Amino acid sequence: FFTAAPEQAARFFSLFEGPFGSILDLMLTLVLTSLSSAVLIGLTGFSLGKWLFGIRVVRPSGRPIGVAAAFEREVLVLTRGLAFGIPLVSLYTLVASYRRLEDHGYSIWDKPTQRILLHRPMNRLQIGLMIVMVPVVIAARIGLFALSHM
């Protein structure tokens, strides 16, 4: 962005320096991540996080749900599950989503007639994968954060 249009890039990234810059950064990151996640889930049934925890989102037939359905799902996750990452509001929506999942057996964005979740068996390999990869993902995130502030 800086190579192609340095002035516009500087103006755009200056938005993140203000008092609400971190919140704006979080919200924009969630939106962009949701778009890429929708493509992955739509074509394969899983994203990186879903693969790590052994979860696939598929049609009742077992086939991937398609990009359009995955995009619709991600919009619901972003709005009703994460509340665009708005502090405190997102805490409420996450708790409400969890309660619905506990009460009904599915979340608002995964109605069983449209899509189902498949889970990898919780065995030693799955547990080992989570024990190794979750700290790696966290360390990568911390490393990227540190690099961005150098």
N, C-alpha and C positions, 0 to 999 in steps of 0.2 A: 504494500500500500504506500509506504514511504518512498519507494523507488518510482512508482508511477505518478503519484500526485502528492508530493511532500507537504504542501501547504494544507490540503484537505485532510491528510492523515493527521497532521499536528492538531488541526482544529477538532477533528473527531475524537482523538485520544485525550484531548484536554477536558472533555466531558467527564472523564473518570477521575479527575483531580479535585473536583469540588467536594462539598460536604456530604453529598449523597452519591459520590462516585463509586464507592464499593458496592452499594446496593444496585446501582445501575449496571455495573459490571456483572454482578451475579445474575440479574434478570436477563441481560443480553446473552450471557453464557448459557443459561438454561434454555432460552429460545433456540440458539444455534445448535446446542447439543440435542435438543428435541428433534430438530430437522434431520440431523445425521442419524439419530437413533431410529427415526421412522423409516428411513431408507433401509437400514440394516435389518430391523425387525420385519419389515414388509417383504424383503427378499429372502431372508434366511430363517426368520423366526426368533433370532436372538441378537442382542447387542453384547458388548464386551462384559458388562456387569451381569447380564443374564447368563452368558456362557460361563462366567466364573462361578456363579451360584447354581448352575445346572438347570436353568429355566428356559423354556421355549414357548413363544406365543404363536399358536397355530389355529387354523380353522378346525371345526369338529372333524373334518376329513383327515387332518394331520398335515395338510399342506400349509406353507406360509400364508399369511393373511393378505399380502399385497401392500404396496406402498400407500395407496389411498386410505385403506382401512387402518394402517399403521399410523399414518399422519393424523387421522381422526382420533385414534387412541392416544397419541402423544399430546394432542391439544387438550384432551380431557385430563390427562395426567398433569400437564403443565398448569391448567386452570383450576381443576377441582382437587388435585392431589398436592400440588406444590404452590398454588396461588402465586405463580410467577416469581417465587422466592421472596416475596414481601415478608420481612421479619414479623413475627407474632401471628400474622394472618396465616402464613404457611404452616406454622406449628398447629394451629386449629384445624386446618384442612387435612394435614397428615394424620392427626388423631382421629378425626371424623372418618377418614378413609379406612384407617385400621379397624375402627369399630364396625364399619359396614362389612369389611372383609370377615371379621370374626362372626358377626351376626348372620350374614347371608352366604358366606363361603366364596364370595367373589367381590371384586371391586367394581366401582361404578363404570370404569373404563374397560372391563372385561366381562361383558354379559355372556354367559355360557352358550347361548344360542348362536352367538356370532364368532366367538373365539374361546379357546381353552388354553390353559397353561399346563405344559408337561414338565415334570420335575425329574432330574437325574436322581437315581437312588443315593441316599445318604450313606455312603460306605467310606472306607479308609482313604481311597483315592480322592473322593470329593472333599472330605475333611482336610486332607493334606493339601489339596489344591487351594482351598480357601485360606488355610494357615500360612501358606507361602505367598500367595498372590495378593491378599488384602494388604499386608504391610508393604509390598512392592508398589502397589497402586498409591497408597498413602505417601510413601517416600517420593515417588515420582511427582505427585502433586505438590509436596513441600519443596522439592527441588525446582520445579517450574516457577513456583511462587518466589523463591529466593532469587532465581535468575532474572525474573521480571523486575525485581527491585534493586538490581545492581547498577 
